[in-house]
């Protein structure tokens, strides 16, 4: 995540594609999730109404966010939780570290949280003597392999089972030639169990924080979040401020959609409500902004905060499926990443909005109706306006703009192209046929252009 | 009905037969078709790259060329979609709005405006995979899609279904993007080509002899992939089939 160099998505995707069986598996597996999502969504007659409702609830909450956050804080505090406010990643990490230090905790078991990845929390805590164990299977695979998650729901989906066997063989002592999934999963559980018992602190994220009750909800499939939260004497929950919803009655709308959109299953195995610390333990919530308030002020992009992190847009995205999450160089990848990342660092992520064909499938599966592909389109405009286009592309567009606005120049260019000149004039986007021709044939050159035919046959405009 | 024909640059240069079929078909269906000779491009490649300032003069020229017609028709869904939804780099004066509102993709124009469903001269005795490009499909709402449960409809298919002898095959992922994506095809070449290969492979496996499409830019890309892969697939624009091409 570190470094400010521009992420080169095209180059990274080429490397992913070169590993052939990985790409085939990745594409097939995620398409399967997308298909299962269709099955579940289409089985609910009011699905489209639910999407509208979910969107309306989120938009209402976001446009009254300060009030709901304060309400949440009041009620959570009354329940016995301690609420902390973190302006950015650095504050978040510092707060977590202070909590751990003051409780004498040197081992932290944690369940999946994109927010802690966003804050690069492990990199902050580990040098300060905190041992961190990711307890979600996919996250653990990624942690042991020294890679960030490649998907917000299925973090290791880009790995084949033989890759996992290799990682576990190297790190937790399994037989590297045994690729059996139950064996690998069970080995991870056995390896993780002692940490639950030893850890003085556990951490979760949250899928939803409910203002009226001051409680929060974690949706998981492995039970690891409940162990992380309920065994150690200290539970810290890191929650992005956009996770708020006003009332418990709103929860049903989202819980019905979350797992259906994410995995095509009706509901997650566990939907855990956290309301107050158990007797003799402490529960701390860190509410994190880290750029969210700024995004809320962006007229074209604030609705990206409606996101409930289901990953449906990633599963359906034909580009994501064929380039892998790591090619986006950010915690958030795929279509939702493309519209969130540039708000955090425009220069670094300025190539991402171009890693899209604008096909619009993401927008149609989004359970909270974020107009994702429209925002991708809009980000391109912002990137060009703020001079973040590569020079060659910028120059090609400037020349194209001049040629396309002048019929005579345009006709010369088209006729040259039709006449089969090897290289199109620069205006057709900086010598594109080098890239075009790498894996594709050029169209055959016709005898005459349409316009030439028209003049010959019809003698000009009527 | 005074109709202006907009022939996109790549059709003008590489697929004149598609422009010709569109012109002849519209005339057959009773339209008075004009071809403004100073037309160039709708500006889509520029605007889709984010370069709205660079697109301004091209968009203004487009409006000058096509103002005053009852309808503007083009055999390209993505160009029609750009004009209708995204021609916003220039001031939205009344003639700009009028041109935008009156611009149609060919199949949509025949289906919704002319409301023609019969093409008695047309016969296409082949197994066909239909490819509706994403701008046509989701941008212009030409058909229902797999993401949303709704009563199925498909405007290009409804027209083609009237052609004698045509037989549709069903690819596994009928509305997956083929990866053309305009400048995406060159700036994201690895993924673009892979998507194209997967798309034509899906059609070939379904038993298609022809891929028929209202979107020639997708076809240019798919055809390029299929030829390089050595697949025996053939490609033809919907206008040609509806106009009576047999092969």
HADDOCK unambig.tbl for C-alpha pairs under 7 A between the chains (distance, minus, plus):
assign (segid A and resid 10 and name CA) (segid B and resid 188 and name CA) 5.11 0.50 0.50
assign (segid A and resid 10 and name CA) (segid B and resid 190 and name CA) 6.86 0.50 0.50
assign (segid A and resid 13 and name CA) (segid B and resid 190 and name CA) 6.82 0.50 0.50
assign (segid A and resid 13 and name CA) (segid B and resid 191 and name CA) 6.75 0.50 0.50
assign (segid A and resid 14 and name CA) (segid B and resid 190 and name CA) 5.39 0.50 0.50
assign (segid A and resid 38 and name CA) (segid B and resid 147 and name CA) 6.24 0.50 0.50
assign (segid A and resid 42 and name CA) (segid B and resid 149 and name CA) 5.41 0.50 0.50
assign (segid A and resid 318 and name CA) (segid B and resid 177 and name CA) 6.81 0.50 0.50
assign (segid A and resid 319 and name CA) (segid B and resid 191 and name CA) 6.41 0.50 0.50
assign (segid A and resid 322 and name CA) (segid B and resid 191 and name CA) 6.23 0.50 0.50
assign (segid A and resid 323 and name CA) (segid B and resid 191 and name CA) 6.77 0.50 0.50
assign (segid A and resid 354 and name CA) (segid B and resid 184 and name CA) 6.90 0.50 0.50
assign (segid A and resid 355 and name CA) (segid B and resid 188 and name CA) 6.78 0.50 0.50
assign (segid A and resid 357 and name CA) (segid B and resid 179 and name CA) 6.51 0.50 0.50
assign (segid A and resid 357 and name CA) (segid B and resid 181 and name CA) 4.39 0.50 0.50
assign (segid A and resid 357 and name CA) (segid B and resid 184 and name CA) 6.37 0.50 0.50
assign (segid A and resid 359 and name CA) (segid B and resid 134 and name CA) 5.01 0.50 0.50
assign (segid A and resid 359 and name CA) (segid B and resid 135 and name CA) 6.65 0.50 0.50
assign (segid A and resid 359 and name CA) (segid B and resid 177 and name CA) 6.39 0.50 0.50
assign (segid A and resid 360 and name CA) (segid B and resid 138 and name CA) 6.43 0.50 0.50
assign (segid A and resid 364 and name CA) (segid B and resid 147 and name CA) 6.06 0.50 0.50
assign (segid A and resid 365 and name CA) (segid B and resid 147 and name CA) 5.89 0.50 0.50
assign (segid A and resid 377 and name CA) (segid B and resid 48 and name CA) 6.74 0.50 0.50
assign (segid A and resid 380 and name CA) (segid B and resid 49 and name CA) 6.12 0.50 0.50
assign (segid A and resid 380 and name CA) (segid B and resid 50 and name CA) 4.36 0.50 0.50
assign (segid A and resid 381 and name CA) (segid B and resid 50 and name CA) 3.77 0.50 0.50
assign (segid A and resid 381 and name CA) (segid B and resid 51 and name CA) 6.30 0.50 0.50
assign (segid A and resid 381 and name CA) (segid B and resid 52 and name CA) 6.88 0.50 0.50
assign (segid A and resid 384 and name CA) (segid B and resid 50 and name CA) 5.44 0.50 0.50
assign (segid A and resid 384 and name CA) (segid B and resid 51 and name CA) 5.79 0.50 0.50
assign (segid A and resid 397 and name CA) (segid B and resid 46 and name CA) 6.05 0.50 0.50
assign (segid A and resid 397 and name CA) (segid B and resid 51 and name CA) 6.95 0.50 0.50
assign (segid A and resid 397 and name CA) (segid B and resid 54 and name CA) 6.74 0.50 0.50
assign (segid A and resid 398 and name CA) (segid B and resid 54 and name CA) 5.70 0.50 0.50
assign (segid A and resid 401 and name CA) (segid B and resid 54 and name CA) 4.91 0.50 0.50
assign (segid A and resid 401 and name CA) (segid B and resid 55 and name CA) 5.65 0.50 0.50
assign (segid A and resid 401 and name CA) (segid B and resid 58 and name CA) 6.52 0.50 0.50
assign (segid A and resid 404 and name CA) (segid B and resid 40 and name CA) 5.87 0.50 0.50
assign (segid A and resid 404 and name CA) (segid B and resid 41 and name CA) 6.19 0.50 0.50
assign (segid A and resid 404 and name CA) (segid B and resid 58 and name CA) 5.66 0.50 0.50
assign (segid A and resid 405 and name CA) (segid B and resid 57 and name CA) 5.39 0.50 0.50
assign (segid A and resid 405 and name CA) (segid B and resid 58 and name CA) 4.31 0.50 0.50
assign (segid A and resid 405 and name CA) (segid B and resid 61 and name CA) 6.28 0.50 0.50
assign (segid A and resid 407 and name CA) (segid B and resid 38 and name CA) 5.44 0.50 0.50
assign (segid A and resid 407 and name CA) (segid B and resid 39 and name CA) 6.64 0.50 0.50
assign (segid A and resid 407 and name CA) (segid B and resid 40 and name CA) 6.03 0.50 0.50
assign (segid A and resid 410 and name CA) (segid B and resid 40 and name CA) 6.48 0.50 0.50
assign (segid A and resid 414 and name CA) (segid B and resid 9 and name CA) 6.98 0.50 0.50
assign (segid A and resid 414 and name CA) (segid B and resid 13 and name CA) 5.44 0.50 0.50
assign (segid A and resid 415 and name CA) (segid B and resid 13 and name CA) 6.52 0.50 0.50
assign (segid A and resid 417 and name CA) (segid B and resid 13 and name CA) 6.41 0.50 0.50
assign (segid A and resid 418 and name CA) (segid B and resid 13 and name CA) 4.68 0.50 0.50
assign (segid A and resid 418 and name CA) (segid B and resid 14 and name CA) 5.82 0.50 0.50
assign (segid A and resid 432 and name CA) (segid B and resid 186 and name CA) 5.88 0.50 0.50
assign (segid A and resid 435 and name CA) (segid B and resid 186 and name CA) 5.23 0.50 0.50
assign (segid A and resid 435 and name CA) (segid B and resid 189 and name CA) 6.14 0.50 0.50
assign (segid A and resid 436 and name CA) (segid B and resid 185 and name CA) 7.00 0.50 0.50
assign (segid A and resid 436 and name CA) (segid B and resid 186 and name CA) 5.68 0.50 0.50
assign (segid A and resid 439 and name CA) (segid B and resid 193 and name CA) 6.37 0.50 0.50
assign (segid A and resid 439 and name CA) (segid B and resid 225 and name CA) 6.57 0.50 0.50
assign (segid A and resid 439 and name CA) (segid B and resid 228 and name CA) 6.63 0.50 0.50
assign (segid A and resid 440 and name CA) (segid B and resid 224 and name CA) 4.36 0.50 0.50
assign (segid A and resid 440 and name CA) (segid B and resid 225 and name CA) 4.69 0.50 0.50
assign (segid A and resid 440 and name CA) (segid B and resid 228 and name CA) 5.60 0.50 0.50
assign (segid A and resid 441 and name CA) (segid B and resid 224 and name CA) 4.20 0.50 0.50
assign (segid A and resid 441 and name CA) (segid B and resid 225 and name CA) 6.62 0.50 0.50
assign (segid A and resid 441 and name CA) (segid B and resid 227 and name CA) 6.30 0.50 0.50
assign (segid A and resid 441 and name CA) (segid B and resid 228 and name CA) 5.83 0.50 0.50
assign (segid A and resid 442 and name CA) (segid B and resid 224 and name CA) 5.98 0.50 0.50
assign (segid A and resid 443 and name CA) (segid B and resid 14 and name CA) 6.45 0.50 0.50
assign (segid A and resid 443 and name CA) (segid B and resid 220 and name CA) 6.63 0.50 0.50
assign (segid A and resid 443 and name CA) (segid B and resid 224 and name CA) 6.87 0.50 0.50
assign (segid A and resid 444 and name CA) (segid B and resid 14 and name CA) 6.92 0.50 0.50
assign (segid A and resid 445 and name CA) (segid B and resid 14 and name CA) 5.99 0.50 0.50
assign (segid A and resid 446 and name CA) (segid B and resid 14 and name CA) 6.06 0.50 0.50
assign (segid A and resid 449 and name CA) (segid B and resid 12 and name CA) 5.34 0.50 0.50
assign (segid A and resid 449 and name CA) (segid B and resid 13 and name CA) 5.11 0.50 0.50
assign (segid A and resid 449 and name CA) (segid B and resid 16 and name CA) 5.61 0.50 0.50
assign (segid A and resid 450 and name CA) (segid B and resid 12 and name CA) 4.78 0.50 0.50
assign (segid A and resid 450 and name CA) (segid B and resid 13 and name CA) 6.94 0.50 0.50
assign (segid A and resid 450 and name CA) (segid B and resid 16 and name CA) 4.28 0.50 0.50
assign (segid A and resid 450 and name CA) (segid B and resid 19 and name CA) 6.29 0.50 0.50
assign (segid A and resid 451 and name CA) (segid B and resid 12 and name CA) 6.62 0.50 0.50
assign (segid A and resid 461 and name CA) (segid B and resid 34 and name CA) 6.36 0.50 0.50
assign (segid A and resid 461 and name CA) (segid B and resid 35 and name CA) 5.87 0.50 0.50
assign (segid A and resid 461 and name CA) (segid B and resid 36 and name CA) 6.17 0.50 0.50
assign (segid A and resid 461 and name CA) (segid B and resid 37 and name CA) 6.51 0.50 0.50
assign (segid A and resid 462 and name CA) (segid B and resid 34 and name CA) 6.28 0.50 0.50
